[in-house]
């Protein structure tokens, strides 16, 4: 009788087919996941305001002599890299992933929302402010949604646009919609869901009744371990930061800032790439539209802001709205 010999699991040949099959399956899953992520990012980019400018730049490159129609893909990619457009696209994807893409897209039930009490308080406060605003508009017979400015008023505010503190208007019929103490009372009355933990022995904050989950000292050390490294062998770090700044690559600028020794003149430029806060053409157009709206329409909110500045923050650049309450 011949006994069948089983393959020894310790032998590589016995598990090789299974390992290959599992590896290929995992690679297939990985490729599928990357494909779906790329599709989602592409759709998100199309909804951004800067998509139009990027699309026009790619169109111009595709019509340039650098791109060969017989090898469209390779030559277009080379042209994108050569003209610095690749860095802009990389930065867009970097900010998009960091700010908008969520690891868990499953909807959260409203009952389990930990910030539901804050939203309810915000809705109640908004109703209170709206009621006060409607009452003031009725008393002063002012239009809640504003009205068109006269030509003389438009010319005056345009001439004083750079120093609006000299722009004088009659605010005798307007009063603040709410007092700072009212807002402080609302903030102090907020109470979130209480959590029983091992920190009951710690002193409680006098002005806060909201349980916030924060990291302890050991967790903070671990979280910021990369920032706390004592790496003093920087060499001429100013020259290095200038080279990094020339790349315009957001992740690289972020790594440079983590060193903590960035020269002050370069910090603003590096942070602008990390935060994606460069002034683009659509920002300029949006600002100009807002400016024209202010010059054309006279809003009651603008008058309330002028009134608040006159009553509280005039000639005081260190004004804090709750300062008097805290001193009491």
C-alpha positions in Angstrom: 0.0 0.0 0.0 1.5 3.3 -1.1 0.9 6.2 1.2 0.4 9.6 -0.3 3.1 12.0 0.8 1.8 15.4 2.0 3.7 18.5 1.2 5.6 19.9 4.1 4.4 23.4 4.8 7.9 24.3 5.7 9.0 23.7 2.2 8.8 26.8 0.0 7.5 24.9 -2.9 4.5 23.7 -1.0 3.1 27.2 -0.3 4.5 29.0 -3.3 1.3 28.7 -5.5 -0.9 29.9 -2.6 1.5 32.8 -1.8 1.6 33.9 -5.4 -2.2 33.7 -5.6 -2.6 35.7 -2.4 0.0 38.3 -3.5 -1.6 38.8 -6.9 -5.0 39.1 -5.2 -3.7 41.8 -2.8 -2.0 43.6 -5.6 -5.2 43.6 -7.6 -7.1 45.0 -4.6 -4.5 47.6 -4.1 -4.6 48.6 -7.8 -8.4 48.8 -7.6 -8.3 50.9 -4.5 -5.8 53.3 -6.1 -7.9 53.5 -9.2 -11.1 54.4 -7.3 -9.2 56.9 -5.2 -7.8 58.5 -8.4 -11.2 58.7 -9.9 -12.6 60.4 -6.8 -9.8 62.9 -6.7 -10.2 63.7 -10.3 -13.9 64.4 -9.8 -13.1 66.6 -6.7 -10.5 68.5 -8.7 -13.1 69.3 -11.4 -15.3 71.0 -8.8 -12.5 73.4 -7.7 -12.3 76.9 -8.9 -8.7 76.6 -10.1 -9.6 73.6 -12.4 -10.5 76.0 -15.2 -7.0 77.6 -15.2 -5.3 74.2 -15.0 -7.4 72.9 -17.9 -6.5 75.9 -20.1 -2.8 75.5 -19.3 -2.9 71.9 -20.3 -4.8 72.8 -23.5 -2.1 75.3 -24.4 0.6 72.8 -23.8 -1.1 70.2 -25.9 -1.1 72.6 -28.8 2.5 73.6 -28.4 5.4 72.3 -30.5 6.7 70.4 -27.5 3.9 67.8 -27.8 4.0 65.3 -30.6 0.6 64.1 -31.8 2.0 60.6 -32.6 3.2 60.2 -29.0 0.7 62.4 -27.2 0.8 60.9 -23.7 4.6 60.8 -23.2 5.3 64.2 -24.8 2.5 65.9 -23.0 3.7 64.5 -19.6 7.2 65.8 -20.4 5.9 69.2 -21.4 3.8 69.4 -18.1 7.0 68.6 -16.1 9.2 71.0 -18.1 6.8 73.9 -17.6 6.3 73.4 -13.9 2.6 72.5 -14.1 3.3 69.1 -12.5 4.2 70.7 -9.2 1.0 72.7 -9.2 -1.1 69.6 -9.8 0.9 67.7 -7.1 0.2 70.5 -4.6 -3.5 70.5 -5.5 -3.8 66.8 -4.9 -1.8 67.1 -1.7 -4.1 69.8 -0.2 -7.2 67.9 -1.5 -6.1 64.6 0.2 -5.2 66.4 3.5 -8.3 68.6 3.7 -11.2 66.8 2.1 -10.6 63.0 1.6 -12.0 61.1 4.6 -10.8 57.6 5.5 -14.3 56.6 6.5 -17.1 57.9 4.3 -19.9 56.0 6.1 -22.7 58.4 7.2 -22.8 59.0 10.9 -26.2 58.8 12.6 -27.4 62.1 14.0 -28.0 60.6 17.4 -24.3 59.6 17.7 -23.0 63.0 16.6 -20.9 64.3 19.5 -21.3 67.9 18.4 -25.0 67.8 18.1 -25.5 69.9 21.2 -23.2 72.6 19.7 -25.3 72.7 16.6 -28.5 73.1 18.6 -27.0 75.9 20.6 -25.9 77.6 17.4 -29.4 77.4 15.9 -30.9 78.9 19.0 -28.4 81.7 19.1 -28.9 82.4 15.4 -32.7 82.7 15.9 -32.1 85.1 18.8 -29.9 87.3 16.7 -32.3 87.2 13.8 -35.2 88.2 16.0 -33.2 91.2 17.4 -32.2 92.2 13.9 -35.7 92.1 12.6 -36.9 94.2 15.5 -34.3 96.9 15.0 -35.1 97.0 11.3 -38.8 97.5 12.0 -38.1 100.3 14.5 -35.7 102.2 12.2 -37.7 101.3 9.0 -34.5 100.0 7.4 -34.4 97.3 4.8 -33.0 94.0 6.2 -31.4 93.0 2.8 -30.0 96.5 2.2 -30.5 98.9 -0.6 -28.7 100.5 -3.6 -26.2 103.2 -2.8 -26.5 106.6 -4.2 -23.9 107.8 -6.7 -22.4 110.3 -4.2 -22.2 107.7 -1.5 -20.5 105.3 -3.9 -17.9 107.9 -4.9 -17.2 108.8 -1.3 -16.7 105.2 -0.1 -14.5 104.5 -3.1 -12.3 107.5 -2.3 -11.9 106.4 1.3 -11.6 102.7 0.5 -8.0 102.4 1.9 -9.0 104.2 5.1 -12.6 103.4 5.9 -12.2 104.7 9.5 -12.6 108.2 8.0 -15.9 107.2 6.3 -18.6 108.9 8.4 -22.3 107.8 8.3 -25.2 108.4 10.5 -25.5 105.5 12.9 -27.8 107.0 15.5 -30.7 104.7 14.7 -28.7 101.6 14.9 -27.8 99.6 18.0 -25.8 96.4 18.6 -27.8 93.3 17.9 -26.4 91.6 21.1 -24.1 92.5 23.9 -20.8 90.7 24.4 -22.0 89.5 27.8 -25.0 87.8 26.2 -22.7 85.8 24.0 -20.4 85.0 26.9 -23.3 83.7 28.9 -24.3 81.4 26.1 -20.8 80.1 25.8 -20.6 79.4 29.5 -23.9 77.7 29.5 -22.8 75.1 27.0 -22.5 71.6 28.5 -21.5 68.6 26.5 -22.0 64.9 27.3 -20.1 64.1 30.5 -17.4 61.5 30.2 -16.3 59.5 33.3 -12.6 58.9 33.2 -9.6 58.9 35.4 -9.1 62.6 35.4 -11.7 63.5 38.0 -9.0 64.4 40.4 -7.7 67.2 38.1 -9.0 70.8 38.6 -11.8 71.9 36.3 -11.8 74.9 34.1 -14.0 77.7 35.4 -15.3 78.9 32.0 -15.8 75.6 30.3 -18.2 72.7 30.9 -17.4 70.8 27.7 -15.6 67.5 27.8 -12.8 67.6 25.2 -10.7 64.6 24.2 -7.0 65.8 24.2 -3.7 64.0 24.2 -1.7 63.5 27.4 1.9 64.5 27.7 3.3 61.2 26.6 1.0 61.1 23.5 2.0 64.6 22.6 5.7 63.7 22.8 5.0 60.7 20.5 2.9 62.8 18.1 5.5 65.6 17.8 8.6 63.4 18.0 9.7 64.5 14.6 9.5 68.1 15.6 11.4 67.6 18.8 14.5 66.0 17.2 17.8 67.7 18.2 19.2 67.7 14.7 21.6 70.6 14.7 23.6 69.6 11.6 21.7 71.9 9.2 24.7 73.5 7.5 23.6 76.6 5.6 19.9 76.1 6.2 19.0 79.5 4.6 20.4 78.3 1.2 18.6 75.0 1.6 15.3 76.7 2.3 15.7 78.8 -0.7 16.3 75.7 -2.9 13.2 74.1 -1.3 11.2 77.3 -2.0 12.2 77.2 -5.7 10.7 73.7 -6.0 7.3 75.1 -4.9 6.5 71.5 -3.7 4.1 71.7 -0.7 5.2 68.4 1.1 8.8 69.4 0.8 8.1 72.9 2.2 6.3 71.2 5.1 9.3 69.0 5.9 11.6 72.1 5.8 9.4 73.9 8.3 9.4 71.0 10.7 13.1 71.7 11.4 12.0 74.8 13.4 15.0 76.9 12.2 13.6 78.4 9.1 14.8 82.0 8.4 12.0 84.5 9.2 12.1 86.1 5.7 11.3 82.7 4.1 8.6 81.4 6.6 5.7 83.2 5.0 6.5 81.9 1.5 7.0 78.3 2.7 3.8 78.4 4.7 1.9 79.7 1.7 2.7 76.5 -0.2 2.0 74.3 2.7 -1.4 75.9 3.3 -2.2 76.5 -0.4 -2.8 80.2 0.3 -1.2 81.6 -2.8 -3.4 84.4 -4.4 -4.7 82.9 -7.7 -6.6 84.6 -10.4 -10.0 83.3 -9.1 -9.2 84.8 -5.7 -8.6 88.2 -7.3 -11.9 87.9 -9.3 -13.8 86.9 -6.1 -12.4 89.8 -4.2 -13.3 92.2 -6.9 -16.8 90.9 -7.0 -17.2 91.4 -3.2 -15.8 94.9 -3.5 -18.2 95.8 -6.3 -21.0 94.4 -4.1 -20.0 96.7 -1.2 -19.7 99.7 -3.5 -23.1 99.1 -5.1 -25.3 97.9 -2.2 -25.7 99.4 1.3 -26.0 96.6 3.8 -27.3 96.9 7.3 -24.6 94.5 8.4 -21.9 96.9 7.3 -23.5 99.6 9.5 -23.6 97.3 12.5 -19.9 96.6 12.0 -19.2 100.3 11.9 -21.3 100.8 15.0 -19.5 98.0 16.9 -16.1 99.5 16.0 -17.1 102.9 17.2 -18.4 101.6 20.5 -15.7 99.2 21.4 -12.5 98.9 19.3 -11.8 102.5 18.2 -8.0 103.3 18.6 -7.4 100.0 20.4 -5.7 97.3 18.4 -5.5 95.0 21.4 -9.2 95.1 22.3 -10.7 91.8 23.5 -14.4 91.6 23.6 -14.6 89.8 27.0 -11.9 91.7 28.7 -14.1 93.7 31.0 -16.1 90.6 32.0 -12.9 88.7 32.9 -11.6 91.6 35.0 -14.8 91.6 37.0 
